[in-house]
Amino acid sequence: MTGILGWAGAILWMASAALFTWYAIGVAQQITYVTLADGRKQERRIPLIFRLLLPLTPNVKGLMLSPRFEKLRKKTDGMIVTAGFEGLVEGWELLALKLVLPLCLGPLWCLILYQVCGVSEFLSRLFPALTLLGVVFFYIYPVMWLRSAVKLRQHQILRAMPFVLDLLTLSVEAGLDFMSAVQRATEREKLDALSEELLRMVREIQVGTTRKNALKAMSDRVDLPDMRALVNALVQADELGVAVGSILRIQSDQIRVRRFERAEKLANEAPTKLLGPLMVFIFPAVFIILLGPLFYKLAAQV
C-alpha cells in the first residue's frame, strides 16, 4: 500500500511539474505590447516571473486598492507611465507582486537553501540569514525592476533629445510650424521613447487639449529636469511671442552642454569607483604573486 501511494505521489509531482513547464513555456513565448497614441503596437517586455505570477494578483486586489495604499499606488502608477508600461501592468498589480513573490518563491528558496546548506556546517549556520535575505529580495524586486525601467527610459529620452531638437529646429526654420514639425518627426516607422511621448502629445492636442497642458503633461510623464526646462521654455515662448526656432536651438545646445558635464562627472568618479575592486580583487593577487615565494622560503627555513 505504501509503495502504491509513493508511486502515485511521484506521478502527481511529475504531472504537476510537466503542467507548470508547459504553462511557463507558453507564457515565455507570448509577446506583450503597449498601444501607442496612434494605435500602433510597441513591444514591451516584463520579467517572466511577473508574467507567471500576475494571474495570482487578483487574490489580494482588495487589499491593494484600500485607501491606506492610495498614495503608494498613485506613485507606482506614475512610475509605470514614466517607464512606458502603461496599459500593460497596473500599479496595484506591482504592489500585489511584492506579496505574491515572497509567498510563492519563498518556500522554493528555503528548500534550495536547505539542500545546499546541508552539505556544510558553516553554511547551515547562515541558513536563517540567507533565507531572510532571499525573502527580502523577492519583496523589493518589483520596485527594483520598475526603478531600473524608469531610469532606462529616461536615459533613452536624454540621448534622443539633442537629435530630435535639431530636427525640429531645422523644420521650424524651414517654414513649418511647431506642431507640424513635431508631427513629421513622429512619422517614422520605428519610434524611440521620445518620439512616443511627442506622438502622444500631438494626439492630445488633436482631441482638444491646449498645447500648454499637453506639453506639461508630457513633462510630468517623462519626469526629467531637461524636459521640464524645454517645456517651460516653449510655454514661455508661446506666451511672449518669441520665435520657437531660436528657443529650440538654445535648448538643444544647453542639453548637449549638460550631457557633457554629466559625462565629465562620471569620468571624475571612475577612479574612486575603481578603488574598491582594486583593493578587493587586484591587490591581493599582486601581493600573493610578489610575496608568495618569499613567504614560502621563510616557511621552508623555519
WOSUL-V862502 format. One record per pair of residues at least 6 apart in sequence whose C-alpha atoms are under 6 Angstrom apart, sorted by the first residue. I is the first residue (numbers start at 1). J is the second residue. Records with the same first field share a line. If there is no record, write none. Layout:
BEGIN
I: J + J
END
This chain:
BEGIN
32: 43 + 44
33: 41 + 42 + 43 + 44
34: 41 + 42
35: 41
37: 200
57: 96
64: 92
73: 91
76: 91
77: 91
80: 86
82: 150 + 221 + 222
83: 149 + 150 + 153
98: 139
101: 138
102: 135 + 138 + 139
106: 135
117: 123 + 124
157: 193 + 194
162: 252
165: 252
168: 181
169: 245 + 248
171: 181
172: 245
173: 245
186: 195 + 199
201: 214
219: 227 + 228
END
